[in-house]
Amino acid sequence: MAILRRSPSSEKRSSSLGAKAPKGYFVVYVGLNEKKRFVIPVSYLNHSSFQELLFQAEEEYGFDHPMGGLTIPCSQDLFVNLTSRLSRT
């Protein structure tokens, strides 16, 4: 089963900006206004629905991600819903 991790507060997020993801996972920042840090499995990159989010990120930010990591411009609720579905596949 895949694990989705999220830093619950902005204080924790700011202190974990330099923290590395465990092997097999990567960090994304998600949100339209306030960005939250998520650690997600690399396997999500194979799913077309996640690839659509990556396309949106490319359209919005190009390769200049303001958080220092991959930033995805969608609501956090949508992202959690999508990753919950992906973890069941």
Backbone torsions as a table, in degrees:
resi	resn	phi	psi	omega
1	MET	NA	135.1	-179.4
2	ALA	-76.7	151.2	-179.2
3	ILE	-114.4	131.7	174.1
4	LEU	-111.0	123.4	-179.3
5	ARG	-117.2	142.6	179.5
6	ARG	-137.7	136.2	173.7
7	SER	-76.5	123.6	-172.0
8	PRO	-75.3	-19.1	-177.0
9	SER	-135.4	158.9	179.6
10	SER	-66.0	-31.0	177.8
11	GLU	-64.0	-45.8	179.3
12	LYS	-65.9	-38.7	-179.8
13	ARG	-61.8	-46.4	-177.2
14	SER	-66.8	-32.6	178.5
15	SER	-77.7	-16.9	-177.4
16	SER	-104.7	9.5	-178.5
17	LEU	-57.7	-36.2	-179.2
18	GLY	-89.6	-5.1	-177.6
19	ALA	-68.0	138.2	-180.0
20	LYS	-86.6	153.2	175.3
21	ALA	-83.7	150.0	176.1
22	PRO	-63.5	160.5	178.8
23	LYS	-55.6	133.2	179.4
24	GLY	90.4	1.9	-178.9
25	TYR	-128.9	163.4	172.9
26	PHE	-145.6	163.1	-175.0
27	VAL	-100.0	135.5	170.7
28	VAL	-130.8	153.2	174.7
29	TYR	-113.0	129.0	-171.0
30	VAL	-126.7	136.4	173.0
31	GLY	149.9	158.7	177.9
32	LEU	-90.3	-40.1	177.5
33	ASN	-112.5	-78.1	176.9
34	GLU	-80.7	128.9	-179.1
35	LYS	-95.1	135.8	175.1
36	LYS	-115.8	145.8	-177.7
37	ARG	-89.9	128.4	176.4
38	PHE	-124.0	144.0	174.1
39	VAL	-112.6	117.1	-172.8
40	ILE	-128.7	157.0	-179.8
41	PRO	-66.7	142.7	177.0
42	VAL	-60.9	-28.6	-178.6
43	SER	-58.9	-22.2	178.7
44	TYR	-63.9	-22.2	-179.7
45	LEU	-62.9	-21.1	-179.2
46	ASN	-80.8	-12.6	-174.9
47	HIS	-89.7	133.8	-176.5
48	SER	-61.7	-35.9	-180.0
49	SER	-66.9	-35.2	176.4
50	PHE	-73.2	-35.6	177.7
51	GLN	-62.8	-31.7	175.9
52	GLU	-64.0	-40.0	175.9
53	LEU	-63.6	-38.2	178.0
54	LEU	-65.0	-37.7	176.9
55	PHE	-63.3	-42.4	177.3
56	GLN	-61.8	-40.1	178.2
57	ALA	-63.4	-41.3	178.6
58	GLU	-63.6	-43.2	179.3
59	GLU	-62.6	-40.2	-176.3
60	GLU	-77.4	-45.3	-170.3
61	TYR	-115.8	-13.7	-171.7
62	GLY	62.4	-128.1	177.7
63	PHE	-108.9	13.4	179.6
64	ASP	-106.6	90.7	-177.9
65	HIS	-95.3	116.3	-172.4
66	PRO	-62.5	-22.3	-178.2
67	MET	-87.2	-3.1	-178.7
68	GLY	87.0	-2.8	177.2
69	GLY	-142.4	-179.1	-179.2
70	LEU	-61.6	122.3	-179.8
71	THR	-111.8	128.4	-177.9
72	ILE	-112.2	118.9	-176.1
73	PRO	-86.3	74.7	174.5
74	CYS	-144.8	168.5	178.5
75	SER	-67.8	149.4	178.9
76	GLN	-65.5	-34.0	177.5
77	ASP	-62.1	-45.2	178.2
78	LEU	-61.3	-43.3	-178.9
79	PHE	-63.4	-45.8	179.8
80	VAL	-63.6	-41.0	178.4
81	ASN	-60.8	-47.3	-179.6
82	LEU	-62.2	-48.6	-176.9
83	THR	-68.4	-29.3	175.0
84	SER	-64.3	-42.7	177.6
85	ARG	-65.1	-41.7	-178.8
86	LEU	-65.6	-32.9	-178.5
87	SER	-69.6	-19.3	179.1
88	ARG	-88.7	-7.2	-178.4
89	THR	-93.7	NA	NA
